Each structure stands twice: as C-alpha cells, then as structure tokens.
C-alpha cells in the first residue's frame, strides 16, 4: 500500500495553476507556498497543507488534496517546509521535526494579513507531527481563524517512528530518505561552510539510518544533546493534550513507519477534541481505496469532508 501510494498519480484537472508566495518565518528564513485562491478569498475557508520527510509542494498527496479542497470551495495552500523543494535558496537553515514555528507564522500571516475567516491545517507524517505540535502549542488560545487540524499518519512519537523505519521491511524507504537527506545537507554545508563546520570530514559517509542522521546532523546543528534528546523535545506528544480545536488523526493500523500503538496514548485518547480514524489497512500515507472517483484516494476525501463539516461558512 505504501509503495502504491508513492507511485500513484493524480490528474488534478480541477486544480488551477497556483501562485507562488514567500512567507517570512524568522529573520533569516522564508518558506515557499503555492496558493490556489478562490475568486473571493475572504468569503471562503482555507486549508494549509504540509508535506512529510523529503516531500515538497509537488508531492502527489499534496496535489490531490489541494485539488479536492479547491473544488469544494476552499482556498488551498501547498506549503514547503523550510529548505525543501524550490525553497532551498530561501534559508541557510536545514529543516527538522521541531520547527512548528514555521507553520505557525504562515497561519498567522494568512489570518492577519489576508483576513481569511477560517483556516484548517493538515500535515502528513513528519508534517503531521509539526501541525499537531503547533496546534497544541496554541493551547486554549488558538487564533480565532484556526478552525481545525488534521494529521495523516503523524509521527507524533519521533523515537518510535525512527526505530520503526529502521526495521528490515523498511530498508528501501530508509535508504531513500537517508540518501536524499545526506545530499541536501552536503549542498547546504557547501554554501555555508562556517555554519556547518561540525559536519566537516567524512561524518556523513557513515550515516546509514535516520537515527544516525539525526545524531550526526540534526542534534549538533540545532543544539540537541543527541538524536534521542531531539526526538523527546520535538515530538507532538508533548503538546497534543493541549489541543483545543477540532482535530482529526488518520492512521492505518498496518502503517510500518508509525506504530499504531502511538495513537492509544492517553494524551490523544483523553482529549475530546481529537478523533482518531483508524482503518485496518492504508500503509503509510497511502490509503488507496478499491473504489474509483473521489474515494480512490480515501484519506484525501476524509480530509476535505472533515473540513467541510467543521466549517461555518
């Protein structure tokens, strides 16, 4: 299922060309978004979409969800995480699973500058962790425009997900992720050698797993003691109990990257604002249905359905 989800393509005939926009998220970093505006944006709800590890605005699930949302009357925003996709030149920084501040800045700008009346946020896998972490950090005082959140296969316990992806059946996926992460890091280190002096030498050549990458790169660059310290501090489980807006988690019971037992945590099950939708099958961020049409990519349909139900416009 996970493989099928990776290679399945969407036609997206109902999604018009988007408008690129840079969002300033801190003093040195912008992130790139692709905006699909309705004719009267201030009269329509909006959805902000955030991709997973080594994805981009062009990931198939981002395109498919944006199309369904736009067709349902939403402004749709496909957002690159910092240093991802075509946004590598917009920051000297790498990205990681703790940077919920970036999505927060985008949501606040859309609410305050663009005066959008309703904003929903949705993230996949690593992006799901970022979204749920951000919404939890707002606590009992979210922006009035923030009406709901969705995490699809969110890696809310980063340590457990790191261990899971290193299991034998995930060897191909981990190889793919680590290869791309190493390449991205080498490009950034070549551009900013003083900033990434800690990575000089052949350290990256010995990196074979996601945890080793986080030990060798993320932890020293972002000031964590080691990978485990980073996982503990960056996991959405730390803030998820404080989520106060309607939230949907879509998690397959056969996801081999994100252990399903994660979603039995009291912080999730004990929060009345969170609904967990847990089909038996779905793989990691795939959820391909046997039915054609709108239900073919099942999770995408559920995302838009949830937002329409919670919208008051």
C-alpha positions as CSV (number, residue, x, y, z in Angstrom):
1,X,0.0,0.0,0.0
2,X,2.8,2.4,0.9
3,X,4.5,1.7,-2.4
4,X,1.3,2.1,-4.4
5,X,0.7,5.5,-2.6
6,X,4.1,6.6,-3.6
7,X,3.8,6.0,-7.3
8,X,0.0,6.6,-7.8
9,X,-0.6,9.8,-9.7
10,X,-3.4,12.2,-9.6
11,X,-4.7,14.0,-12.6
12,X,-5.7,17.2,-10.7
13,X,-7.7,18.6,-13.6
14,X,-9.8,20.8,-11.3
15,X,-6.8,22.5,-9.7
16,X,-5.9,25.8,-11.4
17,X,-2.3,26.9,-11.6
18,X,-1.1,28.2,-8.2
19,X,0.6,31.5,-7.3
20,X,3.9,31.2,-5.5
21,X,4.3,33.1,-2.3
22,X,7.1,33.5,0.2
23,X,6.3,33.6,3.8
24,X,8.7,35.1,6.3
25,X,9.1,32.8,9.3
26,X,12.1,34.2,11.0
27,X,14.9,36.8,10.5
28,X,16.8,34.6,8.0
29,X,14.2,32.2,6.6
30,X,11.4,32.3,4.2
31,X,9.3,29.3,3.2
32,X,7.7,28.9,-0.2
33,X,4.0,28.2,-0.7
34,X,1.8,27.7,-3.7
35,X,-1.5,29.4,-3.3
36,X,-4.7,28.4,-5.0
37,X,-7.1,31.3,-4.3
38,X,-10.8,31.3,-4.7
39,X,-12.4,34.2,-6.6
40,X,-13.4,35.9,-3.3
41,X,-10.8,34.5,-0.8
42,X,-12.2,36.3,2.3
43,X,-15.6,34.6,1.8
44,X,-14.1,31.1,1.7
45,X,-12.4,28.8,4.2
46,X,-8.8,27.8,3.6
47,X,-6.6,24.8,4.1
48,X,-2.8,24.8,4.6
49,X,-1.1,21.5,3.6
50,X,2.3,20.5,4.9
51,X,4.3,17.5,3.4
52,X,6.3,14.8,5.1
53,X,10.0,13.9,5.2
54,X,11.8,14.7,1.9
55,X,8.5,15.7,0.3
56,X,7.5,19.1,-1.2
57,X,4.6,21.1,-2.6
58,X,4.7,18.7,-5.6
59,X,4.1,15.5,-3.6
60,X,1.2,13.6,-5.0
61,X,-0.9,13.7,-1.8
62,X,-0.4,17.5,-1.6
63,X,-1.6,17.9,-5.1
64,X,-4.6,15.6,-4.7
65,X,-5.8,17.1,-1.5
66,X,-5.4,20.6,-2.8
67,X,-7.5,19.7,-5.9
68,X,-10.3,18.2,-3.8
69,X,-10.2,21.2,-1.4
70,X,-10.3,23.8,-4.1
71,X,-13.2,22.0,-5.9
72,X,-15.0,22.1,-2.5
73,X,-14.7,25.8,-2.3
74,X,-11.5,26.2,-0.2
75,X,-8.5,28.4,-0.7
76,X,-5.7,25.8,-0.8
77,X,-2.1,26.4,0.2
78,X,0.6,23.9,-0.5
79,X,3.5,24.7,1.8
80,X,7.1,23.7,1.5
81,X,8.9,23.0,4.8
82,X,12.0,25.2,5.1
83,X,14.8,24.2,2.7
84,X,12.5,21.8,0.8
85,X,11.5,21.7,-2.8
86,X,12.2,25.0,-4.7
87,X,12.7,26.8,-1.3
88,X,16.3,25.7,-0.7
89,X,17.7,29.1,-1.6
90,X,15.4,30.9,0.9
91,X,17.2,29.9,4.0
92,X,20.7,29.0,5.4
93,X,18.9,26.5,7.7
94,X,18.1,22.9,7.4
95,X,14.6,21.6,8.4
96,X,13.6,19.3,11.2
97,X,10.6,18.0,13.1
98,X,10.7,20.7,15.8
99,X,10.1,23.7,13.6
100,X,6.3,24.2,14.2
101,X,7.1,27.9,14.3
102,X,7.2,27.9,10.5
103,X,3.6,26.7,10.1
104,X,2.6,29.0,12.9
105,X,4.0,32.0,11.1
106,X,2.1,31.1,7.9
107,X,-1.2,30.6,9.7
108,X,-0.9,33.9,11.5
109,X,0.0,35.7,8.3
110,X,-3.0,34.3,6.4
111,X,-5.3,35.2,9.3
112,X,-3.9,38.7,9.9
113,X,-2.7,40.0,6.6
114,X,-5.1,38.1,4.3
115,X,-8.0,38.2,6.7
116,X,-9.0,34.7,5.9
117,X,-12.0,33.8,8.1
118,X,-11.4,30.1,8.6
119,X,-8.1,28.2,8.3
120,X,-7.6,24.4,8.6
121,X,-4.1,22.9,8.7
122,X,-3.2,19.4,7.6
123,X,0.2,17.6,7.6
124,X,1.4,14.1,6.6
125,X,3.9,12.1,8.6
126,X,6.6,14.5,9.8
127,X,4.4,17.3,8.6
128,X,1.6,15.8,10.7
129,X,3.9,16.0,13.8
130,X,4.6,19.6,13.1
131,X,1.0,20.6,12.6
132,X,-0.2,18.8,15.8
133,X,2.7,20.2,17.8
134,X,1.8,23.7,16.6
135,X,-1.9,23.4,17.4
136,X,-1.0,22.0,20.8
137,X,1.3,24.9,21.4
138,X,-1.5,27.4,20.9
139,X,-3.3,25.6,23.8
140,X,-6.5,27.2,24.9
141,X,-5.9,30.4,22.9
142,X,-5.6,29.5,19.2
143,X,-6.1,32.2,16.6
144,X,-9.9,32.7,16.1
145,X,-9.4,31.8,12.4
146,X,-7.9,28.4,13.2
147,X,-10.8,26.1,13.0
148,X,-9.3,22.6,12.8
149,X,-6.3,20.3,12.2
150,X,-5.6,17.0,10.5
151,X,-2.6,14.7,10.9
152,X,-2.3,11.9,8.4
153,X,0.0,9.1,9.7
154,X,1.6,11.7,12.0
155,X,4.9,10.7,13.6
156,X,4.0,12.2,17.0
157,X,6.4,9.9,18.8
158,X,9.6,10.5,16.8
159,X,11.7,8.0,18.6
160,X,9.2,5.2,17.9
161,X,9.0,6.2,14.3
162,X,12.8,6.3,13.9
163,X,13.0,2.8,15.3
164,X,10.2,1.5,13.1
165,X,11.7,2.8,9.9
166,X,14.9,1.0,10.6
167,X,13.2,-2.3,10.6
168,X,14.1,-4.8,7.9
169,X,10.9,-4.4,5.9
170,X,11.6,-0.7,5.6
171,X,15.2,-0.9,4.3
172,X,14.4,0.6,0.9
173,X,12.5,3.5,2.3
174,X,15.2,4.4,4.9
175,X,17.9,4.2,2.2
176,X,15.9,6.6,0.1
177,X,15.3,9.0,2.9
178,X,18.9,9.0,4.1
179,X,20.4,9.3,0.7
180,X,18.3,12.4,0.0
181,X,18.9,13.9,3.4
182,X,22.6,13.5,3.0
183,X,22.6,15.1,-0.4
184,X,20.6,18.0,0.8
185,X,22.9,18.5,3.8
186,X,26.0,18.5,1.7
187,X,24.6,21.1,-0.6
188,X,23.8,23.4,2.4
189,X,27.2,22.8,4.0
190,X,28.9,23.7,0.8
191,X,27.0,27.0,0.7
192,X,27.5,27.8,4.4
193,X,30.8,26.0,5.5
194,X,31.3,28.1,8.6
195,X,27.8,27.4,9.9
196,X,28.1,23.7,9.3
197,X,31.7,23.2,10.4
198,X,30.5,20.4,12.7
199,X,29.8,18.4,9.6
200,X,33.2,18.7,8.0
201,X,35.1,15.5,7.3
202,X,33.6,12.1,6.3
203,X,30.9,12.0,9.0
204,X,28.0,11.8,6.6
205,X,29.6,8.8,4.8
206,X,29.0,6.7,7.9
207,X,25.3,7.7,8.1
208,X,23.1,4.8,7.1
209,X,19.9,5.3,9.2
210,X,17.6,8.1,10.0
211,X,18.6,8.0,13.7
212,X,22.3,8.2,12.7
213,X,21.5,11.2,10.5
214,X,19.7,12.9,13.4
215,X,22.7,12.1,15.7
216,X,25.2,13.4,13.2
217,X,23.4,16.4,11.8
218,X,20.2,17.5,13.4
219,X,21.3,17.2,17.0
220,X,24.6,19.2,16.7
221,X,23.3,21.8,14.2
222,X,20.2,22.6,16.3
223,X,21.6,22.3,19.7
224,X,20.3,18.9,21.0
225,X,22.4,16.5,23.0
226,X,21.8,13.7,20.6
227,X,19.0,12.2,18.4
228,X,17.0,10.9,21.4
229,X,17.1,14.3,23.0
230,X,15.8,15.8,19.8
231,X,13.1,13.2,19.5
232,X,11.9,13.8,23.0
233,X,11.7,17.5,22.7
234,X,10.3,17.7,19.1
235,X,7.5,15.1,19.4
236,X,3.9,16.4,19.3
237,X,3.0,14.1,22.1
238,X,4.4,16.8,24.4
239,X,1.7,19.3,23.4
240,X,-1.1,17.2,21.9
241,X,-3.1,17.1,25.2
242,X,-3.5,20.9,24.9
243,X,-5.1,20.9,21.5
244,X,-8.4,22.8,21.8
245,X,-9.6,22.9,18.2
246,X,-11.4,20.0,16.3
247,X,-8.6,17.6,15.2
248,X,-8.7,14.5,13.1
249,X,-5.9,11.9,13.1
250,X,-5.9,9.4,10.2
251,X,-3.7,6.4,11.0
252,X,-3.6,3.0,9.4
253,X,-3.3,0.0,11.7
254,X,-0.8,-1.5,9.2
255,X,1.5,1.5,9.0
256,X,5.1,0.2,9.3
257,X,6.6,3.7,9.8
258,X,4.4,5.0,12.6
259,X,3.5,2.3,15.2
260,X,-0.3,2.3,15.6
261,X,0.1,1.9,19.4
262,X,1.2,5.5,19.4
263,X,-2.4,6.6,19.0
264,X,-3.5,4.8,22.1
265,X,-1.6,7.3,24.2
266,X,-3.7,8.9,27.0
267,X,-2.8,12.4,25.7
268,X,-4.6,11.5,22.4
269,X,-7.4,9.3,23.6
270,X,-8.1,11.6,26.6
271,X,-8.5,14.7,24.5
272,X,-12.2,15.1,23.5
273,X,-11.2,17.5,20.6
274,X,-9.3,14.7,18.8
275,X,-10.9,12.0,16.7
276,X,-8.8,9.0,15.5
277,X,-9.9,7.4,12.3
278,X,-8.1,4.1,12.1
279,X,-8.7,1.8,9.1
280,X,-7.2,-1.7,9.2
281,X,-5.2,-1.0,6.0
282,X,-3.7,2.0,4.4
283,X,0.0,1.8,4.7
284,X,2.0,5.0,5.4
285,X,0.2,8.0,3.9
286,X,-1.3,5.9,1.1
287,X,-5.0,4.9,1.9
288,X,-5.8,3.8,-1.7
289,X,-9.4,2.6,-2.0
290,X,-10.7,-0.1,-4.3
291,X,-13.3,2.4,-5.4
292,X,-12.7,5.0,-8.1
293,X,-13.6,8.6,-8.3
294,X,-13.5,10.8,-5.2
295,X,-13.0,7.9,-2.9
296,X,-10.0,6.5,-4.8
297,X,-7.6,8.4,-2.5
298,X,-9.5,7.8,0.6
299,X,-7.6,9.9,3.1
300,X,-7.7,13.0,0.9
301,X,-11.5,12.7,0.7
302,X,-11.7,12.4,4.5
303,X,-9.6,15.5,5.0
304,X,-11.9,17.6,2.9
305,X,-15.0,16.0,4.4
306,X,-13.8,16.9,7.9
307,X,-13.0,20.5,7.0
308,X,-16.4,20.9,5.3
309,X,-18.2,19.5,8.4
310,X,-16.3,21.9,10.7
311,X,-16.5,25.0,8.5
312,X,-19.2,27.5,9.4
313,X,-19.1,29.3,6.1
